[in-house]
């Protein structure tokens, strides 16, 4: 699957997190593609211990830890051996909101629980144990179909990067209040 096509395709799909006492679900409303030969992609310099799961077949999770306190969830987007992925940047919460608010997040507004990739991972309790997981098979974390139709999809430059920053590889559902980033890019 082509990374750009997958980034666009994932808009509106459901991300499901199964917990022992319930379920968290959300609609994917924002993604960013990171391509082969893309200087901003973690695979740019080849496989390493840290990024090895990014080289798995499309549909697998690539999870990494950044800034000393955030996990980021990506979906591998090419065939096995080609490092590329789609960063899941924001979800529209659908169910399990009380579970999302646990762990010191009670004060957060619902629109802020999953707006941004670090918050998304925190709300779904995604950490390194999900790295390499097949997201196309039901399990503790998986991708499901859309539960409602998708509005117009916008496209912009990616957020928070400096290398290859000019590339318009960010996709989002226009007008959705759960989309992250500056208003200029929403």
C-alpha positions as CSV (number, residue, x, y, z in Angstrom):
1,X,0.0,0.0,0.0
2,X,1.2,3.5,-0.8
3,X,1.9,5.6,2.3
4,X,0.1,8.7,1.1
5,X,-2.9,6.7,0.1
6,X,-3.0,4.9,3.4
7,X,-2.7,8.3,5.3
8,X,-5.8,9.5,3.5
9,X,-7.6,6.2,3.7
10,X,-7.3,6.0,7.5
11,X,-9.2,9.3,8.0
12,X,-12.6,8.3,9.4
13,X,-11.6,4.7,10.3
14,X,-12.0,3.5,13.9
15,X,-9.1,2.8,16.3
16,X,-10.1,0.3,19.0
17,X,-8.3,-0.3,22.3
18,X,-9.6,-3.3,24.2
19,X,-9.1,-3.1,28.0
20,X,-9.8,-5.7,30.7
21,X,-12.8,-3.7,31.9
22,X,-14.0,-2.0,28.7
23,X,-13.2,-0.6,25.3
24,X,-12.0,2.7,24.0
25,X,-12.8,3.7,20.4
26,X,-12.2,6.8,18.3
27,X,-12.5,7.9,14.7
28,X,-9.1,8.8,13.2
29,X,-9.4,12.5,12.1
30,X,-5.7,13.4,11.4
31,X,-2.7,11.5,10.0
32,X,0.7,12.3,8.6
33,X,2.6,10.2,6.0
34,X,6.3,9.5,6.3
35,X,7.7,8.0,3.1
36,X,10.7,6.0,2.0
37,X,13.6,8.5,1.2
38,X,11.8,11.1,3.3
39,X,14.4,12.9,5.6
40,X,11.7,13.2,8.3
41,X,11.0,9.5,8.3
42,X,12.7,7.4,11.1
43,X,13.6,4.9,8.4
44,X,15.6,7.4,6.4
45,X,19.0,6.0,7.5
46,X,18.0,2.4,7.4
47,X,16.9,-0.1,10.0
48,X,18.0,0.2,13.6
49,X,17.0,-1.5,16.9
50,X,14.7,1.5,17.6
51,X,12.9,1.6,14.2
52,X,13.0,-2.1,13.1
53,X,9.2,-2.5,13.4
54,X,8.8,0.4,10.9
55,X,10.1,-2.0,8.3
56,X,7.3,-4.6,8.9
57,X,4.5,-5.2,6.4
58,X,1.7,-2.5,6.2
59,X,-0.8,-2.6,9.0
60,X,1.6,-3.2,11.8
61,X,2.2,-0.7,14.6
62,X,5.4,1.3,14.9
63,X,5.5,2.9,18.4
64,X,8.3,5.1,19.6
65,X,9.0,7.2,22.7
66,X,9.9,10.9,22.2
67,X,10.7,14.0,24.4
68,X,11.1,11.8,27.4
69,X,7.4,11.4,28.1
70,X,5.3,10.7,24.9
71,X,4.6,7.6,22.9
72,X,3.7,7.9,19.3
73,X,1.6,5.4,17.3
74,X,2.2,4.9,13.6
75,X,0.8,2.4,11.1
76,X,3.5,0.8,8.8
77,X,2.5,1.7,5.3
78,X,4.6,-0.2,2.8
79,X,5.5,-3.9,2.2
80,X,7.9,-5.6,4.5
81,X,11.5,-4.3,4.2
82,X,10.5,-0.8,3.2
83,X,10.5,1.6,6.1
84,X,7.6,4.0,5.9
85,X,4.6,4.8,8.1
86,X,1.6,6.9,8.9
87,X,1.5,8.8,12.2
88,X,-1.9,8.9,13.9
89,X,-2.2,12.5,15.1
90,X,-5.7,12.8,16.4
91,X,-8.9,10.9,17.2
92,X,-12.5,11.9,17.7
93,X,-13.4,9.9,20.9
94,X,-16.4,7.6,20.5
95,X,-16.6,5.4,23.5
96,X,-14.6,4.7,26.7
97,X,-14.1,8.4,27.5
98,X,-14.0,7.7,31.3
99,X,-11.1,5.3,30.6
100,X,-9.3,8.0,28.5
101,X,-9.5,10.4,31.5
102,X,-7.8,8.1,33.9
103,X,-4.2,8.6,35.0
104,X,-4.4,12.3,35.9
105,X,-6.3,13.4,32.8
106,X,-9.7,14.1,34.6
107,X,-9.3,17.8,34.1
108,X,-9.0,17.6,30.3
109,X,-11.8,18.7,28.0
110,X,-13.1,15.9,25.8
111,X,-11.8,17.6,22.7
112,X,-8.3,17.6,24.1
113,X,-8.1,14.0,25.2
114,X,-6.9,12.7,21.8
115,X,-5.9,15.8,20.0
116,X,-2.2,15.4,19.1
117,X,-0.2,12.2,18.8
118,X,1.1,12.1,22.4
119,X,-2.3,12.6,23.9
120,X,-3.8,10.0,21.5
121,X,-1.3,7.4,22.7
122,X,-1.8,8.4,26.4
123,X,-5.6,8.2,26.1
124,X,-5.4,4.7,24.6
125,X,-2.6,3.6,27.0
126,X,-0.3,2.8,24.0
127,X,3.3,2.1,25.0
128,X,6.2,0.1,23.6
129,X,4.4,-3.2,24.2
130,X,2.3,-2.4,21.1
131,X,5.4,-1.9,18.9
132,X,5.1,-4.4,16.0
133,X,1.5,-5.4,16.7
134,X,-0.6,-6.3,13.7
135,X,-3.3,-3.6,13.8
136,X,-5.4,-5.4,11.1
137,X,-6.2,-8.3,13.4
138,X,-8.4,-8.0,16.4
139,X,-6.4,-7.9,19.6
140,X,-5.7,-5.3,22.3
141,X,-5.3,-2.5,19.7
142,X,-6.8,-2.7,16.2
143,X,-8.1,-0.8,13.2
144,X,-11.8,-1.0,12.4
145,X,-14.1,0.3,9.7
146,X,-15.6,3.8,9.6
147,X,-18.8,4.2,11.7
148,X,-20.0,7.4,10.0
149,X,-19.2,9.1,6.8
150,X,-16.1,11.3,6.5
151,X,-16.4,15.0,5.8
152,X,-14.1,16.9,3.4
153,X,-10.5,15.9,3.8
154,X,-7.9,18.7,4.0
155,X,-4.2,18.4,3.3
156,X,-1.3,20.4,4.6
157,X,2.4,20.4,5.6
158,X,3.3,18.1,8.5
159,X,3.5,19.6,12.0
160,X,6.6,19.8,14.3
161,X,9.3,18.7,11.9
162,X,12.2,20.5,10.3
163,X,13.4,18.0,7.6
164,X,11.3,17.8,4.4
165,X,8.9,20.1,6.2
166,X,7.5,21.6,2.9
167,X,5.8,18.3,1.9
168,X,2.0,18.3,2.1
169,X,1.7,14.9,3.7
170,X,-0.7,15.7,6.6
171,X,-4.4,14.8,6.1
172,X,-7.3,15.7,8.4
173,X,-11.1,16.0,8.4
174,X,-11.9,19.6,7.8
175,X,-13.9,21.3,10.5
176,X,-13.5,18.5,13.0
177,X,-12.8,20.0,16.5
178,X,-10.6,17.1,17.4
179,X,-7.9,17.9,14.8
180,X,-4.6,19.2,16.3
181,X,-2.3,21.9,15.2
182,X,-2.6,25.6,14.7
183,X,-5.8,27.0,13.3
184,X,-4.1,28.0,10.1
185,X,-3.5,24.3,9.4
186,X,-7.0,23.1,10.3
